Amino acid sequence: MNCLINGTLQDKAENTISDNELLIMFKKVEKLPYDKKRLVKEFLDSFLFKDNVHRQLAG
């Protein structure tokens, strides 16, 4: 019932992520084994942290 009211997680992702290529990549990553998913998450976290620091220093 909750899915009918709030939509599925896939519906939310498709409505939130406008970059279709990125959405496809996330769906592929989701199917990876836990240890590989963890590495992708660590990479993304590091990349986003670095980008945030660069933005703060530039501003």
C-alpha positions in Angstrom: 0.0 0.0 0.0 2.8 2.4 0.8 4.2 2.0 -2.7 0.8 3.0 -4.1 0.9 6.3 -2.1 4.5 7.2 -2.3 5.6 5.3 -5.5 8.4 2.8 -5.7 12.0 3.6 -5.1 12.6 3.2 -8.9 9.8 5.7 -9.6 11.3 8.2 -7.2 14.8 7.8 -8.8 13.4 8.2 -12.3 11.5 11.3 -11.2 14.5 12.8 -9.4 17.5 11.9 -11.6 17.2 13.8 -14.8 20.4 12.4 -16.4 19.2 9.1 -18.0 22.8 7.8 -18.4 23.5 8.4 -14.7 20.2 6.6 -13.8 21.2 3.6 -15.9 24.6 3.5 -14.3 23.1 3.6 -10.8 20.8 0.7 -11.7 23.8 -1.3 -12.9 25.8 -0.4 -9.7 22.8 -1.6 -7.6 23.3 -5.1 -9.1 27.0 -5.3 -8.1 28.2 -7.3 -5.1 28.2 -5.5 -1.8 32.0 -4.9 -1.7 32.0 -3.3 -5.2 29.0 -1.1 -4.4 30.8 0.0 -1.3 33.8 1.1 -3.4 31.5 3.0 -5.8 29.9 4.8 -2.8 33.3 5.6 -1.4 34.4 7.0 -4.8 31.3 9.1 -5.1 31.6 10.4 -1.6 35.2 11.4 -2.1 34.5 13.0 -5.5 31.5 15.0 -4.1 33.6 16.1 -1.0 36.4 17.3 -3.2 33.9 19.2 -5.5 32.3 20.8 -2.4 35.7 21.9 -1.1 36.6 23.4 -4.5 33.3 25.3 -4.6 33.8 26.7 -1.1 37.4 27.8 -1.8 36.3 29.4 -5.1 33.4 31.3 -3.5 
